[in-house]
Amino acid sequence: MFSLPLRDDARLRPLETWHAEEFAAHLDRAREHIRPWVGPAFVTDDVDGARATIRRYAERQATDGARLYGIWLDDVLVGGVMFTDFDAAWGSCEVGCWLEPAAEGRGLITEACRALLDWAFTTRGLHRAEWHCRADNDRSYAVAERLGMVLEGVRREAWPFEGARYDKQIWGVLASEWRAHRP
Ligand SMILES: CC(C)(COP(=O)(O)OP(=O)(O)OC[C@H]1O[C@@H](n2cnc3c(N)ncnc32)[C@H](O)[C@@H]1OP(=O)(O)O)[C@@H](O)C(=O)NCCC(=O)NCCS
């Protein structure tokens, strides 16, 4: 019902269980592109799996935890952003994202993440936000850099994928840095 314009042709809105079929159709276009870079539970194969993902986020949102948002480009669901973790008591959150290939390279994720971080820091008064990614995920850490995040550390070989283990980067931004960096 409610949506936030990212640009003339793109909108950000909560991804809810009634979107399950649309989400599953989008995952058919995104699955192989995102599989190496996101948590395995997010890469589902059918409508029931897509609905289960949305429901898992909805249940956590009900206790003021994680939240899931879709990005619609020309009224087609092309990806989204999320609070993979949100803890008001600790003043801390983690932001994540994904896109199908055709929607890359337009700045949609950076703009959508700005909306989430503005809400976390301004409306909710959080103190810090994190970004976790595989160390070889160039496009992902480029978003963290565009958001003004700082590389805080590397968890060595913390990311298993198809029999290999990859380093995991932790990026972060503080509320004070966000306010100084935000245009
Ligand atoms: C990570 C991912 C979401 C990044 O997508 P992206 O399109 O590169 O990021 P954005 O939407 O912010 O777009 C930035 C790109 O658009 C360009 N762009 C165009 N207009 C722009 C604007 N107004 N503002 C910012 N960037 C803009 C930028 O130059 C950049 O392109 P470049 O990297 O070729 O220079 C995408 O690569 C993806 O889904 N990867 C697989 C899943 C994944 O890795 N998820 C993250 C797990 S940690």
The ligand as an SDF file (V2000), in Angstrom:
LIG
                    3D

 48 50  0  0  0  0  0  0  0  0999 V2000
   25.4340   -6.0950   -4.6400 C   0  0  0  0  0  0  0  0  0  0  0  0
   24.4530   -5.5480   -5.6670 C   0  0  0  0  0  0  0  0  0  0  0  0
   23.0680   -5.4150   -5.0660 C   0  0  0  0  0  0  0  0  0  0  0  0
   24.9750   -4.1580   -6.1090 C   0  0  0  0  0  0  0  0  0  0  0  0
   24.2040   -3.6940   -7.1960 O   0  0  0  0  0  0  0  0  0  0  0  0
   24.6630   -2.3650   -7.9820 P   0  0  0  0  0  0  0  0  0  0  0  0
   23.7160   -2.1500   -9.0760 O   0  0  0  0  0  0  0  0  0  0  0  0
   26.1180   -2.4430   -8.2650 O   0  0  0  0  0  0  0  0  0  0  0  0
   24.4870   -1.2290   -6.8660 O   0  0  0  0  0  0  0  0  0  0  0  0
   23.6000    0.1030   -7.0360 P   0  0  0  0  0  0  0  0  0  0  0  0
   22.1930   -0.2600   -7.3500 O   0  0  0  0  0  0  0  0  0  0  0  0
   23.8700    0.9260   -5.8430 O   0  0  0  0  0  0  0  0  0  0  0  0
   24.2040    0.7720   -8.3410 O   0  0  0  0  0  0  0  0  0  0  0  0
   25.5270    1.2390   -8.3860 C   0  0  0  0  0  0  0  0  0  0  0  0
   25.9710    1.2560   -9.8170 C   0  0  0  0  0  0  0  0  0  0  0  0
   25.0770    2.1060  -10.5350 O   0  0  0  0  0  0  0  0  0  0  0  0
   25.7870    3.2360  -11.0260 C   0  0  0  0  0  0  0  0  0  0  0  0
   24.8760    4.3790  -10.8540 N   0  0  0  0  0  0  0  0  0  0  0  0
   24.1290    4.9020  -11.8430 C   0  0  0  0  0  0  0  0  0  0  0  0
   23.3870    5.8900  -11.3420 N   0  0  0  0  0  0  0  0  0  0  0  0
   23.6850    6.0050  -10.0330 C   0  0  0  0  0  0  0  0  0  0  0  0
   23.2300    6.8550   -9.0130 C   0  0  0  0  0  0  0  0  0  0  0  0
   22.3090    7.8020   -9.2370 N   0  0  0  0  0  0  0  0  0  0  0  0
   23.7070    6.6760   -7.7480 N   0  0  0  0  0  0  0  0  0  0  0  0
   24.6360    5.7360   -7.5010 C   0  0  0  0  0  0  0  0  0  0  0  0
   25.1060    4.8860   -8.4450 N   0  0  0  0  0  0  0  0  0  0  0  0
   24.6210    5.0320   -9.7040 C   0  0  0  0  0  0  0  0  0  0  0  0
   27.0700    3.2960  -10.2320 C   0  0  0  0  0  0  0  0  0  0  0  0
   28.0990    3.9340  -10.9550 O   0  0  0  0  0  0  0  0  0  0  0  0
   27.3380    1.8330  -10.0310 C   0  0  0  0  0  0  0  0  0  0  0  0
   27.7830    1.2420  -11.2170 O   0  0  0  0  0  0  0  0  0  0  0  0
   29.2900    0.7340  -11.3900 P   0  0  0  0  0  0  0  0  0  0  0  0
   29.5800   -0.1890  -10.2630 O   0  0  0  0  0  0  0  0  0  0  0  0
   29.2930    0.0610  -12.7060 O   0  0  0  0  0  0  0  0  0  0  0  0
   30.1160    1.9720  -11.2980 O   0  0  0  0  0  0  0  0  0  0  0  0
   24.3620   -6.4810   -6.9180 C   0  0  0  0  0  0  0  0  0  0  0  0
   25.6000   -6.5520   -7.5570 O   0  0  0  0  0  0  0  0  0  0  0  0
   23.9020   -7.8930   -6.5540 C   0  0  0  0  0  0  0  0  0  0  0  0
   22.7260   -8.1700   -6.4020 O   0  0  0  0  0  0  0  0  0  0  0  0
   24.8690   -8.8180   -6.4190 N   0  0  0  0  0  0  0  0  0  0  0  0
   24.5350  -10.2050   -6.0680 C   0  0  0  0  0  0  0  0  0  0  0  0
   23.9270  -10.3190   -4.6700 C   0  0  0  0  0  0  0  0  0  0  0  0
   24.8030   -9.6630   -3.6260 C   0  0  0  0  0  0  0  0  0  0  0  0
   26.0210   -9.6260   -3.7510 O   0  0  0  0  0  0  0  0  0  0  0  0
   24.1690   -9.1370   -2.5810 N   0  0  0  0  0  0  0  0  0  0  0  0
   24.9030   -8.4860   -1.4930 C   0  0  0  0  0  0  0  0  0  0  0  0
   25.3100   -9.5040   -0.4870 C   0  0  0  0  0  0  0  0  0  0  0  0
   26.4130   -8.7870    0.7450 S   0  0  0  0  0  0  0  0  0  0  0  0
  1  2  1  0
  2  3  1  0
  2  4  1  0
  2 36  1  0
  4  5  1  0
  5  6  1  0
  6  7  2  0
  6  8  1  0
  6  9  1  0
  9 10  1  0
 10 11  2  0
 10 12  1  0
 10 13  1  0
 13 14  1  0
 14 15  1  0
 15 16  1  0
 15 30  1  0
 16 17  1  0
 17 18  1  0
 17 28  1  0
 18 19  1  0
 18 27  1  0
 19 20  2  0
 20 21  1  0
 21 22  1  0
 21 27  2  0
 22 23  1  0
 22 24  2  0
 24 25  1  0
 25 26  2  0
 26 27  1  0
 28 29  1  0
 28 30  1  0
 30 31  1  0
 31 32  1  0
 32 33  2  0
 32 34  1  0
 32 35  1  0
 36 37  1  0
 36 38  1  0
 38 39  2  0
 38 40  1  0
 40 41  1  0
 41 42  1  0
 42 43  1  0
 43 44  2  0
 43 45  1  0
 45 46  1  0
 46 47  1  0
 47 48  1  0
M  END
$$$$
